[in-house]
Amino acid sequence: MKLLTDLFSTDYGLMSIAVIAFMLGMAGWFGAFFKRKMAEDAKKAGL
């Protein structure tokens, strides 16, 4: 339980949450971006 208390109440815990959330958001954005670009390239190639 101390782990969760430290995670949500200390500056380094909150920064860890922020970094994890940012990385997950970035991974989702890159996934959607690459998927969209691959679909555009496939359409240009006539596949």
N, C-alpha and C positions, 0 to 999 in steps of 0.2 A: 504494500500500500504506500510505502514511502516513495517508491518509484513514481507512482502516479502523482503524488503530492509534489515531488521535485519537478516532474515534467511540466505540470501546469502552473506552478507558482514561482519558479526561478527564471532568471533571465536566460540562462543557457538552455533550460528546458523549452521555454517558449520559442527561442531561436531555432531549436531543433525541430519543433513542430512546423515553424514557418518554412524551413529549408525542405523538409519532407513534403509539405503541401506544394511548394513551388516546383520541386522535382517531379511530382506526380502530374501536376498541371502541364509542365513542359513536355513530359512524355506523351500525354494525351494530345497536346497540340501538334507535336512532331508526327505522331502516328496519323492524325487526320491530314496533315499537310502532305506527308509522303504518299498516303493513299490517294489523295486528290491528284497529285502530280503524276503518279503511275497511271491513273485512269485517263488523264489528259494525254499522256504519251501513247497509251494503247489506242486511244481514239484516233490520234494522228497517224499511227502506224496501220490503222485499219483492222485491228484485232478485235 
